[in-house]
């Protein structure tokens, strides 16, 4: 394969995995890192940090491959997705699935460097991730399925550090699920008109005129569950300042989506990773301060 052909093919692969849109994997990364810090009581070590950061990027990229294959017929009728590599025919379905399989195997290779509990939970995470692209055909709110898939880094992080998954991890997973419902409903609002025409099921369609109110409630449930669940950890003022800052961002999101414009809803989705980063900063900052004060 000569250089120009290789460069063109590589560009297509990078487009397939949304390499130029890191917001997607950042949405998965922040709650996963938060769980790592909580499970370890502070910095979890470079090995686990590398495993979960790289693993998150790889699995999100593999998920894009599977999602684009599953949705290729629907995506042709949606303005925003019509030119995706698989949908436009520039990459075959077989090729996309092969790329996804290689990425997933690379992620599994990272998991193999952890422990038995994490390896076991990785199969459940993979199963949910594979189910999601097809849930949009049968489930009225498939974003809930995505919420489980996007939150599975939390129990896996606890398993990697502690060798078991405590009740707190499941509470945080439920809370995070509501965050996914919030931002992915914003995302679904962008394509609502197209999705109605092609018969796709989304939370934006199911919720109808209650969509904006529901999103606000989802944000409040996410932040409320995490704040209450982590209260016994006595994380201190830094954590609660971060929660307040995240709430302020949720108010900003309400202002962006209340008129239901495509531009406002898409912007709200794209900047959501900052909300997750804020919560993580509150958790990591709390442990860092505690470490500095005790040393």
Secondary structure, DSSP 8 states (H G I E B T S, - for coil): --HHHHHHHHHHHHHHTTTT-THHHHHHHHHHHHHHHHHHTS---HHHHHHHHHHHHHHHHHHHHHHHHHTHHHHTT-TTTTTSTTTTTSS-HHHHHHHHHHHHHHHHHHHTTS-HHHHHHHHHHHHHHHHHHHHTTT-TTTHHHHHHHHHHHHHHHHHHHHSS--HHHHHHHHHHHHHHHHHHHHHHHHTHHHHHHHT---HHHHHGGGHHHHHHHHHHHHHHHHHHHTGGG---HHHHHHHHHHHHHHHHHHHHHTT--HHHHHHHHHTHHHHHHHHHHHHHHHHHHHHHHH-
